[in-house]
Amino acid sequence: MQEVLPNEQRGARLTVNLRGSVRRRLKTDVLIHTVAAQLTIVFTEAALGLDGLGYLMGLGRLMEVGCWALVGAAGLATVTGLGGAVMRRRYRGRLKESRAFLRAHLWLGVLFYASLVALMVWRMAIRSSGDPSVGWLYLFALLVVSLVMVLQVYLGGEVTYHFAMERKPVPLTPKKTKATSPPSGQLAEALRER
């Protein structure tokens, strides 16, 4: 049977539960941003690799897969940006340097996303023309966008790991553990015999 609590205690318990629930929900944006960012990287690089290999070998089917990988990358970049926007609202970086890294990460993300969407539109126009082959200019543009992505990912990693945005700082010295007493009984005898 469930115990009946006075209104004040029920309210306090409800407040604690709601706060914990809100905290759990706020941490999901970190997970969404991180996972979507990793998948965006994979899909963008897959598009570059598949389109480049298809162009060099003359394989239209490979370039078709590269086209859809780029579409996936653009969709995932949308989710990444939304997750990052939610995370940025609650970021409390105290150092000016960390804010500069975050600001650069943000604006490079906007540049990367706009470039990725423009490349996706360009790639879909190439696809709809009936000729599956991409040109070297498109591949060069995709390479430049990939390099912007690498710089943007580096800055995001610096904000997360160097400035400890979403994790507790790791102490430089390991925690001291309690010394345990030596084993006794049959186990101790077996260890002594060795």
C-alpha positions, 0 to 999 in steps of 0.5 A: 500500500502506498503511504499518504503524505501531507500536501507539503511533502507531496509537493516537495517530492513532485518538485524533486522528481520534476527537476530530475526529469528536466535535468535528464531531458536537458542532457539528451541534447548533448547526446543528440548533438554528439551522435548527429555530429558524428554521423554527419561527419561519416556521411559527408566523408562517405559522399566525398569518397564515393563521388570521388571514387565513382568519378575516377573509375567511371562508376555511375552507381557509386556516384548515386550512392554518394549523392544520397550520402550527401542528402543524409549528411545535410539532414543530419547536419540539421539535427546537429545544428538544432542540438547545438543551438539548445546546448549553447543556450545553457553553456556557461563558459567562464573564460573568454578563450572558451567563448571564442572557441564556441563562437568560432565553432558556431559560425563555422557550423553555420558556414558548413551547413549552408555550404553542405545544403548548397552542395546538396542542391548542386548534386541533386541538379547534377543527378536530375540532369540524367548524367550521373557523373560529377565534375572535378569542380564539384569534388573540389567544392566538397573537399573544401567543405569537408576541410571546413567541417574538420576545423569546425569539429576540432573547435567543438572538441576543444570546447567540449574536452579542453574547456570541459563544457559538458563533463566534469574536469578530470583530476590530474592526480588519481584518487587514493584508494584505501589499503586493504588487509592481506588475504587470509585463510586458504587463499593466502596460503595458496598465494604464499606457495607461489 
